[in-house]
Structures are given as C-alpha cells and as structure tokens.
Amino acid sequence: MPGLSSLRAWWAQRPPAAGAAVMATGTVSVALHLAGRGLLSRIVLVLACAAWLGLAAEFVLRLLRDRARWVSEAGTPGALTAVAATAVLGTGFAALGRLALAGALLVLAAVLWPVLLVLVARRRRPRMPGSVFLGCVATQGLAVLGAALAAAESAAWLARVALVLFWFGLVLYVLALFLFDPWQVAGGAGDHWVAGGALAISALAGAKLLAADSARLYLWNEDDSGVLRFTTVALVLLDLAWYAVLLIAEIVWPRPRYDTRRWATVFPLGMTAAATLSAATAVGLPWLEGLGHVLVWVAVAAWLAVGVGAVAAARSAITSAPVRDGVRSTARR
C-alpha cells in the first residue's frame, strides 16, 4: 500500500525532538486534571500514550538497526525529550492512581536519563537554542514524578531523591542559561519557550515536594520547608515573567508557520498552568488558582492549533512522497 509505506517512511524520519509533542500533550493532560477536567484529561492522555508508543518503537528500531544514527541523534538536546515525555506520562498516570504503571515509567526514565544527559552534555556549545534547557526539564520531570509517587506510597527515600534531583535541575538551568542565545527570543522557531518551561516544571517539582510532606513522612524541618517554599514561589514568579516576555516577543516578531519545534512552545504553556495550580495550594497563594485555570485554556488552544498544523504538515508530506518517487522513477527510465 503506497499510503502506508509513505506513512512509515515519514514516521521513520521523525527527529528526536518529536518527543516534545508527547511532552506537550502529556503536560496539557496533567494541567486539565489539576483544573478538574477529568474526562478531557484522560482523552488527551490517551493521545499522548499513542504518540509515546510510536516514538518508543522507532527509538528501539533505530538502536537495533542503525546504531550510528542512534548515537548521533542521542547526542542532540532533543533526545532528552524521551526522558521528559516518559516522566510526564508517568505523572499523568500517578494522578489517576495507576501507581504501578507510573513507577515503571519512572524506572524507564531514570535509566535513560544519565545516558542521554552525558551524551548531550558532550556537545554543548555557546549560543544554543532553547533546547539547551531540556537537561533541566528532564531532571525536573524525574523530580515531579518521584515526588508524586513518594506522596502516594509514603516513600520518604523517594521524596529525598526527588529533592536532590530538584536542586540539581536548578543547577542545570543556570548552566544552560549561560549557553542560551538570547536572540532566540526574537527569531526562535518555538523551542525558545523551553527557557520558561524549564522554570515551570521546576516550580511544579517544588510544589509536589511540598505536597509530599505530611505527618506520615515528616520530610522537611521548618527551615528546609521554608527554603523550598520560597524557592517554589520564586520559580513561579520567574516563570510567569518569562511567559510574559515570550508572549510579547511572539506579538512583536510573529512566527505563524508550523514547525515541529512549536510543540516545545505548547509544553511551557501547559506546564505553567500546571505549576500555578499546584503552587496555589502548596504555598498558600489562592490567587494563583484563578490564573492557573485561565492558563489551562490558553494551553489547550495552543495545543489544538499546533496539532492542526502538525496534521496538515504530515498529510502534505505523506501524500507528496509517492509523487516524488514517481518522478524519480520516470527520470531513471
């Protein structure tokens, strides 16, 4: 079937950064769940799972059939979306009470994390796009999922590991900030939004860690809890500042055409909504809740817009592939 073969060929060419689509979709699902939209959250989570399974299968096939390509792509920052997307899916399942599945995804993400982080770190250079912050995102994704499972299963050791990952993720953010090209704010293709998204997932990790503490675990003393609370509030405010700056930049320098990297725009939008909703309760700032509900629907709108663009681009690429093949065949004859 020409259509099926074209679809397979198109899918095989997906870059590692395509994992941002799963990150974005999973994050929107988590935000919808926090906003009390359970049915919509589940529907979006199913779509995220379908995309994750397809990309995971391609990930394994490349590892087995084309090791050189796998190693080359594993060293690009986009490869870390595999860790972040897996952790975000796990967080979605943890929220639904599917703790065994969430735990399995945490283990998988934790196994991938050091391998991909080291490979990507070797290729860092000055003046990088927003994907340079994916090291922080992947690390904080583990912290979020670890904290969620620690709270659900009363696992103090897991909460403490998540806390270490939280602080390490902030170190990675600072290092990435020195490598980030600020001109990407004006000319980036979409992944420049990860500069804010990394702060958003860090804030969510802080909120989850605060929420994990309880009389059963008694994780943090008063001083530690105070530092964590202050840091979480600061991260939320910095994230909102980035959100405003990046939104203004989109108005001043509009980039309406679809690009795969636009999924990396949706991810921060959804993650900011999730972070503000979680932090509203964790740090006792109720005004964040109202803002979070508004931001959820902004993220949903962006997700739908990018999704329509992705479907249109895929359809165009798939339907035009047989025509190009036919032209080449005619030329050979």
Secondary structure, DSSP 4 states (H G I P E B T S, - for coil): -HHHHHHHHHHHT--GGGHHHHHHHHHHHHHHHHTT-HHHHHHHHHHHHHHHHHHHHHHHHHHHH-HHHHHHHHTSGGGGHHHHHHHHHHHHHHHTT-HHHHHHHHHHHHHHHHHHHHHHHTT--SSB-GGGGHHHHHHHHHHHHHHHHHHHHT-HHHHHHHHHHHHHHHHHHHHHHHHB-TTHHHH--SGGGHHHHHHHHHHHHHHHHHHH--TTT----HHHHHHHHHHHHHHHHHHHHHHHHHHHHHHHS---S--GGGHHHHHHHHHHHHHHHHHHHHTT-THHHHHHHHHHHHHHHHHHHHHHHHHHHHHHHHHHHHHHHHHHHHHH-
